Amino acid sequence: MPFSLFGRKKSKPAAPPAAAAPPAPATPSATVRSGSGSAVSLDKVQRSAPGLVSLYKAAGVSLEKNRLAGVRAAVYLVLDRSGSMRPFYKNGSVQALAERVLAAAAHFDDDGTVPVIFFDTKAYEPAEISLDNYKGRVAELHKQHGHMGTTDYVSAMDAVIAHYRSCGATDPAFVIFQTDGAPNNAKAAEKAVCKAAGLPIFWQFIGFGRDEFRFLHRLDDLPAPKFRVVDNAGFFEAGADPRRMADDVLFDNLMNEFPEWLQTARAAGVLR
């Protein structure tokens, strides 16, 4: 799949005025486009996907709040289709997440599409949702894969890494990884996340349902650099009915740890 991703250097921040209050934190990454705002304009969203305008605006507020305005990234969506996920596909929770992620991605990447990787016992070939093709898209793609399996995080991560490496992206990847439970092999999944810490990829995990998510909570707190070069993963729970999480709350949770990763990854040489 083609990507319209471009890496540019950010302009140097202005020096703070003398005797002034401490300046706000600097923009967190060299992937900021000087003088630019959102990758896809509001006008284009209004023309291509009017149903996403309110989500696009809410995502923009969260980006400003978290110092991510102007940052460019290749956004991915990874979706769990293990058997226990069936109710979340049926009630529209997964589709709702996909629409929110697509609206947020329009601020990060100007191609108006998000690669989607479904996984269960294995990972499936990447597909995509786009500003001009998102309504009912999750159900359409999910149906193509037939029987639902188990929960293999590693295959999904490998699929993301392979796609990112092959697409020629120069901006970092921001991966929204949704699941409703622990991986088949926790040790292998932890090892995969730690190994991937040397790549310009941030993994934002989202938990659906009532699982305790012990593995993901532990992963979120796994110290760096003892176990990995940088902390390259975040996690939050969206609850038993993810559709009830307010848009602004969901976007704030999505954007919460990404800015810090951009800074630490840059300092560690993971980002150039």
MOZI-V924955 format. One record per residue. PHI is phi in whole degrees, -180 to 180 (999 if undefined). D_LAST is the distance of its C-alpha to the last C-alpha in Angstrom with 2 decimals. Layout:
((PHI | D_LAST) (PHI | D_LAST))
//
This chain:
((999 | 23.85) (-75 | 22.16) (-124 | 19.25) (-108 | 18.55) (-119 | 14.83) (-136 | 12.93) (-100 | 9.43) (-131 | 10.14) (-84 | 9.30) (-82 | 11.51) (-74 | 14.50) (-69 | 15.21) (-67 | 17.50) (-67 | 21.08) (-69 | 22.69) (-68 | 25.01) (-67 | 28.70) (-64 | 30.86) (60 | 32.95) (-95 | 31.29) (-65 | 30.39) (-54 | 26.97) (-68 | 24.36) (-65 | 22.89) (-55 | 19.52) (-65 | 16.63) (-56 | 14.91) (-81 | 12.54) (-152 | 9.22) (-74 | 7.34) (-88 | 8.80) (-73 | 12.12) (-89 | 14.24) (-59 | 16.20) (75 | 19.83) (-110 | 19.55) (-114 | 20.99) (-72 | 21.48) (-66 | 20.33) (-110 | 23.95) (-73 | 26.66) (-59 | 29.58) (-58 | 31.95) (-68 | 30.40) (-64 | 30.54) (-62 | 34.14) (-78 | 35.02) (-86 | 33.30) (-146 | 33.57) (-57 | 35.94) (-70 | 36.33) (-104 | 32.75) (-59 | 32.95) (-65 | 33.80) (-67 | 31.01) (-61 | 28.51) (-67 | 29.83) (-64 | 29.75) (-64 | 26.13) (-62 | 25.31) (-62 | 27.13) (-66 | 25.17) (-61 | 21.79) (-61 | 23.12) (-61 | 24.45) (-99 | 21.24) (60 | 19.09) (-112 | 17.40) (-61 | 19.07) (89 | 16.95) (-73 | 14.03) (-111 | 13.38) (-157 | 13.29) (-90 | 15.22) (-92 | 18.15) (-118 | 20.30) (-125 | 23.74) (-111 | 25.26) (-123 | 29.01) (-75 | 31.43) (-126 | 34.71) (-67 | 36.52) (-56 | 40.23) (-70 | 40.08) (-83 | 37.84) (-50 | 40.76) (-62 | 41.91) (-75 | 38.51) (-75 | 38.48) (-66 | 42.13) (-91 | 41.87) (89 | 38.87) (-64 | 36.40) (-72 | 33.81) (-60 | 34.31) (-63 | 33.95) (-63 | 30.60) (-59 | 29.41) (-67 | 30.53) (-66 | 28.78) (-65 | 25.46) (-62 | 25.95) (-64 | 26.74) (-68 | 23.62) (-63 | 21.45) (-63 | 22.96) (-81 | 21.07) (-94 | 17.64) (-142 | 18.20) (-87 | 20.69) (-87 | 22.27) (69 | 24.58) (-133 | 24.40) (-131 | 23.26) (-65 | 23.35) (-120 | 25.87) (-121 | 26.37) (-88 | 29.70) (-149 | 30.52) (-144 | 33.55) (-69 | 34.73) (-146 | 32.13) (-96 | 29.35) (-102 | 30.44) (-58 | 28.98) (-59 | 26.48) (-120 | 28.28) (-157 | 27.33) (-115 | 28.68) (-146 | 28.42) (-60 | 29.74) (-102 | 32.69) (-158 | 33.33) (-132 | 32.99) (-67 | 36.56) (70 | 37.86) (-68 | 34.90) (-62 | 34.25) (-61 | 37.91) (-61 | 37.92) (-72 | 35.02) (-58 | 36.22) (-63 | 39.69) (-64 | 38.49) (-94 | 37.47) (67 | 40.93) (-58 | 41.68) (-88 | 39.40) (-113 | 38.37) (-102 | 36.79) (-136 | 33.33) (-98 | 30.85) (-58 | 27.41) (-63 | 26.00) (-63 | 27.00) (-67 | 25.38) (-64 | 22.04) (-61 | 22.27) (-66 | 23.07) (-63 | 20.06) (-61 | 17.69) (-63 | 19.68) (-67 | 19.65) (-62 | 15.95) (-66 | 15.35) (-86 | 18.22) (-86 | 17.61) (81 | 14.79) (-66 | 12.62) (-111 | 9.15) (-85 | 9.30) (-68 | 9.57) (-99 | 13.17) (-116 | 15.69) (-103 | 18.68) (-93 | 22.09) (-115 | 24.16) (-98 | 27.88) (-155 | 30.53) (-120 | 33.97) (-174 | 34.16) (-73 | 33.02) (-74 | 31.63) (-55 | 34.05) (-129 | 32.52) (-63 | 30.91) (-64 | 30.00) (-66 | 28.24) (-66 | 26.37) (-62 | 25.23) (-62 | 24.14) (-65 | 22.17) (-65 | 20.30) (-65 | 19.57) (-65 | 18.44) (-73 | 16.11) (-63 | 14.39) (-84 | 12.03) (-104 | 10.90) (-79 | 8.92) (-134 | 12.53) (-111 | 14.70) (-108 | 18.43) (-104 | 20.90) (-85 | 24.35) (-128 | 27.51) (-99 | 30.96) (-99 | 33.99) (99 | 37.46) (-104 | 39.23) (-60 | 37.60) (-76 | 36.81) (53 | 33.27) (-60 | 33.43) (-62 | 30.74) (-71 | 28.18) (-64 | 29.14) (-65 | 28.70) (-61 | 25.33) (-63 | 24.19) (-100 | 25.32) (-62 | 24.19) (-70 | 22.83) (-121 | 19.51) (-93 | 18.90) (-60 | 22.44) (-109 | 22.00) (-155 | 18.28) (-59 | 15.01) (-139 | 14.52) (-74 | 16.97) (-110 | 15.79) (-146 | 19.13) (-126 | 21.54) (-154 | 25.15) (-149 | 28.06) (-99 | 31.52) (-97 | 32.82) (89 | 36.40) (-71 | 39.32) (-130 | 39.23) (-58 | 35.64) (-65 | 37.03) (-81 | 38.55) (-70 | 35.27) (-59 | 34.98) (-55 | 32.19) (-66 | 30.85) (-68 | 30.95) (-62 | 29.15) (-64 | 26.35) (-63 | 26.04) (-67 | 25.83) (-62 | 23.19) (-92 | 20.96) (-64 | 21.87) (-101 | 19.21) (-61 | 16.23) (-61 | 15.39) (-65 | 15.55) (-62 | 13.32) (-57 | 10.54) (-69 | 11.16) (-70 | 11.69) (-67 | 8.87) (-65 | 6.48) (-65 | 9.20) (-86 | 9.55) (83 | 6.31) (-72 | 6.64) (-106 | 3.78) (-119 | 0.00))
//
